[in-house]
Amino acid sequence: MDLFAPRHLLIILLVVLLVFGTKKLKTIGSDLGAAVKGFKSAMKEGETSAPPADPVKKLEKSDT
């Protein structure tokens, strides 16, 4: 038997809906989406603000 058969997924979805309710799931989904959006924007901001370090220059400084 397949673990992720469509019938199994439907039963799991129904149980989750009964436990949490649609309003709570909507809130969780929107909060998760906002967190992912914030993470992506922070990653882009970090890439543009910090230039990549040159490893050769770091080695030369530490030797002297």
VENPEQUI-V381945 format. One record per residue. N is the residue number from 1. RES is the residue in one letter. PHI is phi in whole degrees, 0 to 359 (* if undefined). Layout:
{{N | RES | PHI} {N | RES | PHI}}
This chain:
{{1 | M | *} {2 | D | 278} {3 | L | 291} {4 | F | 252} {5 | A | 292} {6 | P | 304} {7 | R | 294} {8 | H | 295} {9 | L | 296} {10 | L | 295} {11 | I | 295} {12 | I | 297} {13 | L | 298} {14 | L | 295} {15 | V | 295} {16 | V | 297} {17 | L | 296} {18 | L | 292} {19 | V | 285} {20 | F | 264} {21 | G | 85} {22 | T | 289} {23 | K | 294} {24 | K | 293} {25 | L | 295} {26 | K | 295} {27 | T | 295} {28 | I | 298} {29 | G | 296} {30 | S | 290} {31 | D | 294} {32 | L | 294} {33 | G | 298} {34 | A | 294} {35 | A | 294} {36 | V | 294} {37 | K | 297} {38 | G | 296} {39 | F | 296} {40 | K | 296} {41 | S | 293} {42 | A | 293} {43 | M | 294} {44 | K | 294} {45 | E | 295} {46 | G | 293} {47 | E | 290} {48 | T | 277} {49 | S | 275} {50 | A | 247} {51 | P | 289} {52 | P | 294} {53 | A | 281} {54 | D | 269} {55 | P | 295} {56 | V | 291} {57 | K | 294} {58 | K | 296} {59 | L | 293} {60 | E | 295} {61 | K | 292} {62 | S | 285} {63 | D | 284} {64 | T | 267}}
